[in-house]
Amino acid sequence: MSDEMEYRGFVIRAEPVQLQSGGWTLEGYLVEQGETAARRTRIAVDGTTKSRAGAVRIVFARGKQMVDSRANDGSSRRRLL
């Protein structure tokens, strides 16, 4: 499973970290490439999961929710970042 996916003009990048307990954190970034630089918004979900693949799936789902919530309330995509 790739650690990145494109979604509605954004790149969702999962960056889970393995804990000493063996679980994985649920974190990553939402990235939009601007004209001069990339803008990043941190994704952090409370909790951990047992597998790296599970962590990536959860971060992707949260990133999609973040993008969709802005699209659904009529806000500019740029205001997300």
TITORLUM-716285 format. One line per 2 residues: number of its first residue (from 1); for each residue x, y, z of C-alpha. Coordinates in steps of 0.05 Angstrom, whole numbers. Layout:
NUM	X/Y/Z ~ ...
//
This chain:
1	0/0/0 ~ 26/68/-19
3	35/122/34 ~ 6/175/-13
5	-59/185/-51 ~ -88/241/-92
7	-157/266/-75 ~ -194/326/-104
9	-130/365/-120 ~ -95/347/-54
11	-44/295/-37 ~ -57/257/28
13	8/232/57 ~ 6/181/114
15	66/182/161 ~ 51/131/215
17	105/119/268 ~ 115/52/302
19	113/55/377 ~ 155/13/424
21	91/-23/444 ~ 85/-47/372
23	25/-3/352 ~ 25/51/300
25	7/125/306 ~ -46/155/261
27	-14/216/230 ~ 4/248/164
29	-6/311/122 ~ -54/340/72
31	-13/374/17 ~ -33/423/-37
33	18/446/-88 ~ 13/521/-96
35	46/564/-150 ~ 109/575/-110
37	107/524/-53 ~ 69/466/-24
39	21/479/33 ~ 15/426/87
41	-38/414/140 ~ -24/362/193
43	-70/303/201 ~ -72/272/270
45	-123/221/293 ~ -128/200/366
47	-109/129/381 ~ -65/76/351
49	-74/14/308 ~ -39/-53/306
51	-16/-50/234 ~ 19/1/190
53	-30/-13/133 ~ -88/1/180
55	-56/66/202 ~ -48/88/129
57	-122/72/114 ~ -146/112/174
59	-103/172/156 ~ -128/170/84
61	-200/168/109 ~ -189/227/155
63	-154/267/100 ~ -214/255/54
65	-261/279/108 ~ -221/343/117
67	-223/358/42 ~ -297/340/37
69	-318/381/97 ~ -291/444/64
71	-322/427/-3 ~ -390/414/30
73	-393/479/69 ~ -375/521/8
75	-309/546/36 ~ -250/559/-9
77	-201/501/-14 ~ -145/550/3
79	-177/566/71 ~ -165/493/92
81	-90/504/91
//
